[in-house]
Amino acid sequence: MTETQARPTGVAPRLVGTSVPRKEDLALLTGTARFVDDIRLPGMVHARILRSDVAHARVRTVDTAPALEVPGVLDAMAGAELVGKVKPWGDLMQDLLVGDHFPFATDKVLYQGQELAAVVAETPHQAWDGCEAVRVELEELPAVVDPEEALSPTAPLIQEQILYEFGEGNVFDRYKVRVGDFAAAEAEAAVVVRQRFATNKQAGAALEPHGCVADYDSFTGVLTLYSSTQSIYMVRDVLADVLQIPRTKVRVLVPAVGAGFGSKAQIFAHEVIASLFSMRLGRPVKLMLPRADVFRAGTTRNAQVHYAELAMAADGTITGYRDYIVHNTGAMSVWGNQVVHIGTNVGMLPYAIPNVHVDSDIVHTTTAPGGPLRGFGIPQAIWVKEQLVDMAARELGLDPLAVRERNVIDPAEFPYRTPMGHVIDSTSIKRCLQTCADAIGWDAPRAPYEGKGLAVSMKYTSARHPSLDTDLSAVRLRLETDGTVTIYSSDVSHGQGHATMLAQIVADGLGVGIEKVSLAPPDSMTAPFGLGTYASRGAAVLGTACRLATQRLRDKVLAIAAHVLEVAPEDLDTGNDRVFVKGLPDTGIYLEIIAATAAYRTHQLPPGFEPTLEAVATYDTPTEREAPDGRGNLSVTYSGAAHAAHVRVDPDTGRITVLDYAMAHDTGTVINPLIVEGQHHGGFAMGLGMVLSEDYVYDEQGRLLNASFKDYLAVTATDVPELSKTVEIPAPSTMIPGGQKGAGESGTGPVPAAIGNAVFDATGIRFTTLPITPQRMLVALREKERRGVETLRYPDDMPDFRGPRQHTDWPSPVASDADLDLDFDWEDD
């Protein structure tokens, strides 16, 4: 994807479109990158959080007085003393409507790992000792781990203090889609396939745990927070609101961040606790979470149960889709309702399905809060829909590849609006599908216990969240007096390569060497307001803001140079750190001279020229709000991904080996192919963990049994196959000025479904729940052999399965009677 514009002799080639080595890597490889835990401030002390070991309980007593007697302990706090002094908070994405978060549990514990008290001491070990001295009395209550059980009228009520606007009982929120007439599609279809599916709770498993350092200056009244977060302004605004202090008195800085994947895209209790301690003591307070605390109290991928149906015509055309989703948002709201809204809306792609009928109950359980994680609900939707496509194709005797080729969006002209309301400005998804199928030899014979599977998806590039009417990023550029350029942005890079990608844009636009362009650390005191880094928005939204700011700064530079050289600005060009007359690249004025003129020789500036060489630009995507019926174009453009998997199942061990894997992606105009390929590979690894090994395992009391990397089976390098068949088939966006599309998450969505379909092809076993572990595989193979059947569903056809085995036994949505004329009956529709 290299730009091919002709450049004058002596001018450096364009960098956008080339695999420039990442500027960030030297610090990471040499161990000189500075993360939160590397921060050492004078007088710094250490805090530790005491967390509940039970999942659901009445809080009878939390006595911190004994902790104050422990040597080295400086302060301790619990929830009761903060009531009325600290404001509860909810999810900023819901405009703080749901105040279900507080630094500590006060009346009830809602999940194992919830904060009960905290201690600050001179050393981390003394803080730990202080926590052990806190006296706690809890009255344990029944836990509710299963989201379907939580829907029962007799289930224990989890959130007792909050009256929800759209839900009741353990239902936090409801969601629906009503597009077309599914009942008519069902009646006219050649086949309707139906299946219950379940997905897993997956950890973000960022290499760097959550943590922060709070430093309150009692002289200025400014609270400075160094945090491993994805959004400095989200943290600043909520923290200021919680503490009831002006936003100008809260400063959030972000050092290097060791990944996030969405799991750091909100404010957490530890950030509030460290801030409170620092304000009380007047000393810097470090609070780093141990890995077990991140597992128990951090956010996870939302687990879902789907009761899904897909209608298909005899020629393979998908005519309808219906789904009832029980969405496990955990004990607190976080981003839970947003995940099911956007995941379902965009998850219908890349098909233009004319009749879509979806209901969802978004349910509380006594488990870790669910929230954003790479893919934001789309991997769950694709896991369900893409398996139904294979099931319908099999019922009709059609090739799954041919069925997808018939259904993927491939309009005669763009833009194209789908029945769901998506506006597709460009896509190469059909070519991606054909390319990846060819790459693994789709039509070639399979050996015993080997199978091939396909899955396709499209992913939003950023999104206008249903409860957040903005989608902006901003960049400020400054040309320094030595000819270097500083980029200021509030979007936090945690693996995306912002320092490299943005430098490529600036270097091309200003004609400055990329080594002279640097990205300042995110700092709420210096960076322009932006939403943060999530939703694959870096290249398209942040990159566009950077492109606009670069053009504005370039215009200023050319204006000064034109005045000095006595030529028109349109006669000038930039390159090799200078401004020159077009066609004469070895002459002209160096950028540092122009910058010095703007700063120190203002009488030489053009008349009326503002003496500064800074430029600020904001880009807010032209998208739509979600309509009441669920329609809407929530994204400015959509990336595409088609994946093909070739797997082998070992019948003796149950192990699934990915023999071959092909990924064909449409990421639009690629700024840095090396970075984009790395994003696709990283996305694949997260999808591989989702399908084969990763899950939160709770006992009946709601205790997490695998809160460590020893027991939580995250994907390792040895699990990832060779990914040499990764190709880009770009269809540049016509909506984004530079043509970019999102890359960070599109590699995750198709993986579980592609491998799940391949596993069925290899074994005849349709796994309907995640993950597909070796133990489950062995049990399923033995049951299939015992029954002597050609195909089997796991776990639906297992003797000990307790859920509904047949469509006629499926539950109706709790939300079905909540909206006039929008209820439905699964048997009569």
N, C-alpha and C positions, 0 to 999 in steps of 0.2 A: 504494500500500500504506500509506496513512495511517491511523493509528488514529482511530476516530471516537467515542471515549468523550466524554461530555459533561463540560465543565469549567466550574467556577463563574465568574461574571463577574469580570473583573479578574485571572484566572489565565492565564498564558501557555499557548498550545496545545502539545500534545505534539509533540516533535521526532522521535521514532522514526517512520519512515515518510515523512519529508520530505527533500527535497534540500537539506540544509544545505550551504553552500559549505565546501570542505575547509579546515580550520584550518592544514594544512601548507603550503598553496600560496603564501602570502605570502612566506615565507622562500625558497622555491624560485624564485619569479618575480623576486624582488629580488636574488638571488644571495647572500643572507646565510645560507643553510643551510650547515652545517659538516660536510663529509665527511672521511674519514680523511686524504686528501691535504692538507686545509686545516690539519691539526694541526701546530703549531709548539711544541715544548717546549724549555726552556733546555738547552743542551748536546747537542741532538739531532744524531745522525749518520745516515748513509744506507747501506743495504745493497743489494747486487745479487747475483743468483743466476746462476751459470754453468750452463747447461743443455746436455744432449747434443744434438748435431746429427744423430745417427744413432738409429735406432729400436731396434736390438737389438745388443748388443755385450758382450764381456767387458771389465771394467774392469781394466786392467793398471797404470796409474799415474795418480794425481791429486796433483800436487805443488803445494801452495799457497805454498811458501817464496818463489818469485819475486814473488808478489803483495805480500808484506810489504815489498819494496824499493821499491814504487811510492810516490811522494810522496802523502801524505794518507791512505794506507791504515793502518788501526788494527788489524785482525785479519782472519783468513781461516780457513776450516774446510772440511773434506771429510768423507766418510763414515767412513773408516777410524778416525779418532781418536774417533769417537762410539760405536763398537761397544762394548757393555758398559757404557756410561755413559748412554745414552738408550734408553728402552724402545721397541721397535717398536709401532705401533698398527694397528688395523684399523678396522672400521666399528662405531661405538658401537651401531648398530642390530642388530648381531650379538653384543652383549655382549663386544666385543673378542676374539672367538674367532679371527679371522683377522689375524695380525700381518704383513701384507704391505706396510705403509707404513713408511718411514724418511725422515729428513730428506734423505738423499742416497743415490744408488746406491752400493753397496759392491762387490759381486761382478759384478753385471750391470746393464746399462741395458735397460729393458723397453719404452720408447717414446721417440720424439723429444720433447725438452722436459723429460725427467726431470732432476732436480737432480744436479749433479756436485760443485759447490763453491759457496761464497759468500764475498763480501768485504764488509767494512764500512769506510767511509772518511768523511772530513769532508764531502765533497760527493758528489752522485750521479755526477758525471762521473769523479771519482777512483775510486769504487767500480767503475765500468765499466772503467776502465783496469786496475784490479787484477784483474778477472776475465779480461781479455785476457792477462794475464801468467801465469796459472795454466797449468802444463804438464799436458797430458792425453794419455794413450796408451790407445786403445781397440782391441780386436780385434773388428771388425764381424762379426755373425752374420746368417744369413738372417732376413728379417722375415716376419711372418705377418699380413697385413692382412685377409684374407677369413676370417670366422668359420667357414665351412664347410670351408675348407682347414685351419684350425686343428684340426678334429676328426680329421683323418687320423692314423693311428698313426705315419706317417713325418714328420709336421709337427715343426718344431723346438719343443722344450719351452720355454715362456716362464717360468713360475714354477717354478724348480727347488728352492727351499729350503722349500717349504710342502707338507705332506701334507694334502690336503683330506679332510674327513670323508665327503662324498657324491660326490666326483668323482675323476677321475684324468686324467693327461695334461694337456691344456689345458682340461678341463672343470672349472670352478670349483664348480658346483653343478648340481643337477637339480631339476626341478619336474614335477608331474603332477596331473591332474584326472581322476577317474573317477566320473562321475555317470550313472546309467542304463546303457543298453546301446546303444552307437552301431551295433554290427553289426546289431542288429535294426532300428533306424531306417533304416539304409542299405538293408537288404533290402526294407523295406516302402515306401520313398519313391517318389514319382512321378518325382523327379529328384534327382540328387546332382551338385552342381557342385564342381569341384576346380580349384585354382589355386595356383601358387607366387607369393608376394608378397615384396617386400623394402622395408624402410624405411631411412631415412637417419640419419646422425649429424648432429644439429642443435646449434648453439651456443646457450647461454643469452643471449649477446650483451648482457649488462647494460651500461647506459650507463657506469656506474662500474666500472672494473677492480677486481680483487681487490687488497687491500693491508692493511697494519696498521702500528701503532706500538707497540713494546714498551718498557716503562719499568720497570726493576727498581730498587727502593729497597733498597740494601744495609743500611740501618739497621733497617728493619722486616722485611726479607726478603719483602716483598710484590711480586709481579710483576703489573704492570697492563698489560693488552693492550687497545688500541683497535683494533677490527677491523670490516671490512665483512662481516658474517656474518648468517645468519638464525637462529642459535641460540646464545645466550651460555652456557648451561649445558652444552651439548654440547661447545663449545670449551673451557670451563673444566675440565670433568671429564677430557677426553682429554688436554689439555695438562698438567694436574697429574699424570696418570698417566704420561705420556711422560717428564716431567722428574723424576718421583719426588719431588714435594714436596706438602705438604698442600693440599687444595683451598681452605682458608682463606687460603692464601698466593698465590692466583691470583685476580685481579679482571679481569673482562672487561666492557668498556663498548663501546657501539655508538653512534657519532654518526649522522648522516643516512646512509642507504644508498641508492645509486642503482640499485636493482633487484637481483634475484637469480634469480627464477623457478625456484628449486631448485638453481641452480648454486653457491650459497654455503651450502648446508645441511650442512656438515661441517667438520672441521678440515683445514687444508692445511699442506703442508710449510713454506711461507713464514712461517706464524705460529709454528711451532716454531723456525725458524732465527732470526727476529728476536728471539725470547725468549732463545735461547741467547746471542746476541751481547750483548744488554743485560745479562744476568747476568754475562757475562765482563768487560764493560767498565764496568758501573755507570753507563751513560749511556742515554738514550732512543735507540731505533733505529727508523727508518722504513724500511719495505720495501714499495714499490709495484710491482706487476707491469705491465710493458709489455703492450700489447694482444696482441702476438704470443705472449707467454708464456701469457696466458690461453687463447688458442686452443689452443696445443700441450699445455698441462699442466692446464688446467681440465677440469671434467667436461662431458660432452655428453649429449644424448639417446641412449639405447641404440638402435643399429641392430639390426634383426631380419630374419630370413628365416623366412617362414611357408609350410608345406606344409599348406594348409587345405582342408577339405571341409564342405559344408553340405547337409543332406538336407531336402527339402521335400515335403509332401503335395500332391496335385492341387489342393486348394483354397487353397494358399499358406501353410499352416501349417508353420512351421519345426519339424522333429522331431529334428534332431540336428546336432551340430557336432564336427568333429575337426580337430586341428591339431598339427603338430610345429613347434616354434619353436626356431630356432637364434639365441640371444640373445647379442649381442656386448657383453660387459661391459668391453671394453678391457683394458689391461694389469694393472689392479688391481681389487679387488672393489668398493669403494665401496658403493653401494646396489644393485648390479646384480641380485642375486637377488630383492630386495624389489620391484623394478620389474616383473619378469615375474609374480611372485605376484599382486600387487594389480592390475596392469594386466589380467591375464587374468581374474581372478575378477570384477572389476567390469565389465570389458569385455564380458562376456556380456550385460549389460543393454543396452537396456530390454526384452529378450525373456526369457521364462521357458522356456528351451530344456530339454526333459526329458532329453536324452541328450548329454552333453558328455564328450569324451575328448581330453585335451591332454597332450602331453609336451614338455618343453623341456630342451635342453642349454644351460647358461649358460657361455659360452666366453670364454677369454682370447685376445686378439690383441695385437700390438705397436702398438696405437693408443691415443689418449688415453682415460683412464678414462671409462667411461659411468656415468651416475648419474641423479639425479632432475632432471626438467625438466617444466615446466608440462604437466600431464596425467598424468604418472607411469605411462607404459605404456599408457594408455587410447587416445591417438590412434593408436598402432600397431595395437591390437586392432580399433578401429573402422574404420580404413583397410581392413583385411582383411575383416572380417565384413560391413560394409555394401556392399562391392562384390559379395561373394558373394550377398547378398540380391538385388541387381539382376540378377545373372547368372541366378539361379534363376527369378526372375520372368519374365525374357525367355524362358527355355527353356519355361516353361509358358504363355506368352502372357498374362501377368497384368500389371496396372498396378503398378509399384513402390510407388506411394503406397498402393494398396489392400492390398498384401501387408504393408506396415508397419502399417497400421491394424489388420489382423487380428492381428498378433503382439505389438505393444507392450503392456506391462502395463496392464491396465485392469480390475482385479478388482471384483467386486460389493461387497466390503467390505475394510477394512484393519484391522490389518496383514495383509500377504500375504507368505508365504514362497515364494520361487522354488525350483526343484529344486537350484540352486547354493547355496542357503542364505541368500540375501539376504532381509532382512526389510524390506519396503517399507511404510513407515508412511503415506505419502501420495505422490501424483504426479498431474500433469496432462499427462503426456507425450503422450497421444493428442490432446488439444486443442492442444498445442504443434505437433504434426505437422500437423494440419489447418490451423492458422493460418498457418504459414510457407509451406505449399504454396499456399494461397489468395493469399498476399501477392505471390508472383512469377507468378501466373497459370499454375499447373501445367498446366492443360488447354489453354491457348492454343497456337496453332500456333507452330512454331519456324522462323526464317529459316535459310537455308543456313549451315552452320558455326556454328550456335548450338544450345545444348543446355541442359537443365535436369537438376539432380540433387538428391537428398535424402540425408540421413543423420541418424540419431538416436543419442543416447547418454544414459547416466546416469552421474553422477560422484559418487564418495564425498565425504562431508563429513567431513574428517579420516579417520583410519583406524587401527585397531589393527594395526600392522605385525606380520607373522608372527613376527619375532624380537624384538619389543619389546612387553612386556605392560603397556602404559600408553598413555593418550591424553589426558593432562591439560593444562590451562592454569590459571593462578592469577592473581588480581588482589588488590592491596592498595590500599585507599582511605584517604585522610586528609583530614578536614575541618579546614582551617587556621583559625587564630584571626581571620583577616580575612574569613572566609566563603567563601574559595576552596577548591577541592578538587583534590588531587593524586592521579593514578592511577599506580601502580607495576605494571609488568608486564615479564616477561622475553621476551614475544613481540615480535619485531622487525618493525616496520612498514617495508616497502621498496616502498611504492606502494599499499598496501591501504587507507590512510586510517584507521588505528587511532585517531589523536588525535581525529578527528572522530566516528567511529562510537561509540567508547567514551564520549566526552563527551555524545553524544545520550542514551545509556542513563542515564548518571549524572544529567544535567540533568533528565530526566523523573522519575527515581526520587526525587531529593532536592528537586526544585523550585528548583534553582539555575540561574542564567543560564549558557548554554553558554560564554560568554566567560570565565567564572570557573573553568572546568574545564580542567586541563592534564595532559598525559601526560608523565611523566618519561622521560628517555632510558633504554633498557635498561642495567642495571648489576647484575652478579651480587652486589654487596655490599648492594644495597638492594631488589632485586626478588624476589618470591617465586619458587620453583622452577617452571619450566615448560619444555615441550619445544621451544618456538620457533615460528617462523612458516613453515608449509608445509602442503600438503594441503588447502587451502581451509578452514582451521579457524578463521579469525579471528572471523567473525561468530557462528558457532554455538558453538564451544567457548570461545574467549576471551570472546566476548560474553556467554555464559551465566555464566561465572565473574564477570564484571563485574556482571551483573544480580543475582547472589546477594550479592556484596559490597555492592552499593548497597542492597539490602533490609536487610541486617544493619546498615549504617550508618544507614539511615533509622530502624530500630527504636530505635537508641540515641538519635538526635536526638529522636524523639517521646517517648521515656521522660523525657528531661530537660525538654522543653517541657511535658509533662503534669504533671510535678511542680511546675514553676514556676507554671503556669496553673491548677493544681488541677482538672484535668479528666482524663477517661480517654483513653489514647492512641488508642483507636478513634474518638474524637470529633474527632481532629485531621487535618489535611491539610497539604501543603506546596506552595509555589509562590511565585514572585516573591521568591526568596531569604529566605523566612520560613516559620515554622510558624504555622498559624492554626486556629481553630475552624472546622469545616466550615460553609460558607455565609457566612463572614465573611472573605473573602480579603484585605481591606485592613487587617486588624488582625493581632495576633499578635506573635511574637518573631523577630527577624532571626537567621539562621543564624550570623552572626559572634558574636552575643551568646551563643548556645548553646555555640559552640566555646570562647569565652573563659571561660565558666562551667566547662566541663569541664577547662580547663587551669589557670585561676588562681583559681577560686572553688569549690573542691571541696566546701566545707561546704554549698553550696546544691544539691548533687546528691542524687538519690534515695538512700535507704538501701541500702547494698550495691552501688551502681553503681561500676563500674570507671572511674576518671577518665581516660578516653581516648576520642577520637572517631576511631578507626581500625577498619577491618574488613578481614578477609582471607577470600577464598573460593576454593575449587578446584573445578573441574568435570572429571570423568573420564567419558568417554562409556560408556554401557552396551552394549558390543559383545562379539563372540565371538572366540576364537582360531581360527585356521585348522585344520580337521580334516585328518587324513592323506590323505583322498581329494580334498582341495581345496575342499570345501564350507566355508561359513562366512559369517556376517554381519559383515564387517570394518568396517562403517561404521554410525554411529548413524542416519543418514538419507542420502538420495540426491537430489541435484539432477538436473533433467532438461533436455535441450537437443535441439531439433529445428531443423535448418538446411536451407535450400533455396537453391540457387545457379543463376543463369542466366549462362552464359558465351558468349563468342564466340571462335573460334579463327581467327586470320589465316593462311590457307593459304600466303601468300607469306613470312611472317616466322616463323611458328610461335608467335607470341605469343598468350597466353591472357589475355583481358580479362574481368574479372568485371563484367557489365553490371548485375546486380541480385542482392541477397543479403538474405535474411530470416532472422532468428534469433528463435525463441520459446523462452523459458527458464522453468523453474520453480525459483526460488531461495527458495521459502517466503516467510516474512515478511521483507520488505526493510527494513532499518534506514535506509539512505540510497540512494534510487533513482539519484541522480547517480553515486555511487561504483560501484554495481553495474553500471550501464550502461557505465561506463568500463572495468571489469574484463572485461565481455563483449567490448567492442571490442578491448581489448588481447589477450585470448585469441584472437580471430579473427585478428589480425595475426600472431601466432606460428604459428597453423595455416596461414595463407596462405604464410608463408615455408617451412614444412615441405613443402607440396605443390608450390610453383612454383619455388623457387630455391635454398634453403639445403641445403648438404651439405658434409661434410669430404671433401676430395679428397686421397688418398694415392697416391704412386707405389709401385712394387713394393718399394722399399727402406724403405717405411714413413714417408717424409718427407711432411709435410703441405704441400700446394702452395698453399693459400689461407688462410694465417694472418694475414689483415689484412682490414679492411673494404673495401679496394680490390678484393680478389679473392673474398672471401666475400660472397655476394650476399644480405645481409640485406634484409628488407622495408623500404621507405621509405614516407613519407607518400603519395607519388604512386602507389604500388602499391595502396593501400587504397581500395576503392570507398566510395561513400556508404552509411553504415550506419544510415539513418533507419528501417529496418524491423526494429527491435529491440524486442521486447515481452516483458513479464513476464506469465505466467499462473500465479499463485502457488497452490500447495497447501501451506499451512503445515505444517511438521513437527509431528507429535504427540509426538515423542520429545524434541525440544529445547524447553526451557521457553518460550523466546520465539518458537518457530516458524521460526527461521532455517535456511537451508541454505547450503552453500558456493557461492561465486560466482567465485572467482579463476581456475578452470581449465575450467569447463564450456564456455566459449566456444571452446576449442581443439579438443576431441576430434572433433567432426563435420566440421570444415572440410576436411581432406584428402579424406575419402571423398565428401563432397557435391560438391566440385569435380571429383574423379576421375570420379564418375558422370555429371556434366554434360558433361565432356570426351568420354566415350564416346557420350553422346547426340548430341553435336555432330559427331563424326568417325567413329564406329564403331571407334575404337582404345581398347582396354582397357590402360591403363598399369598395370603391376603392380609398378613400382619407382618410388621417389621420389628426387628431385623430377621434376616434369614440366616440363623446361626447353624453351625454344624450339628449341634444337638437336635435342633428342630428338623433339620434335613434328615437325619438318621431315623428319627421317630416317624416322620412322614413316609419315607421310603419303605420302612417295615410295615406300616399300616396299609400302604398301597399294595404291597406284595401279599399281605394277609388277606386282603379283600379280593385280590385278583382282578383289579379294575384298571382301565387304561389311564384314567385321570383321577386326581384327588385334590381336594381343597384343604389347605392347612391354615388355620386349625379347624375350619368349619366341619370337616368330615371326621374329626378325631372323636373317639368315644367319650372323652372327658370334656368336650367343648360345651360351655354353659350358655352361649349366646344363641340367638335365633338362627336356625339352620335354613329356613325357607323364607322366601319373600313374604308369604302370607303372615309370618310371625313378626315382621319388622315393626318397630315402634313408630308411632306418629310423633312429629315434632311437638314439643311443649308449646312452641310459638304458633302452632297452627290456628289457634282461635284468637290470636292477638290482633289481627288486622281484618277489617271488614272485607268480605268477598275474596280473601286471599288464602283461606284455609283449604286443605286438600286431604283426601283420604287415600292412602297408598293402595287400597284394594279397589276402590271405585273409580279413580281417575282414569 
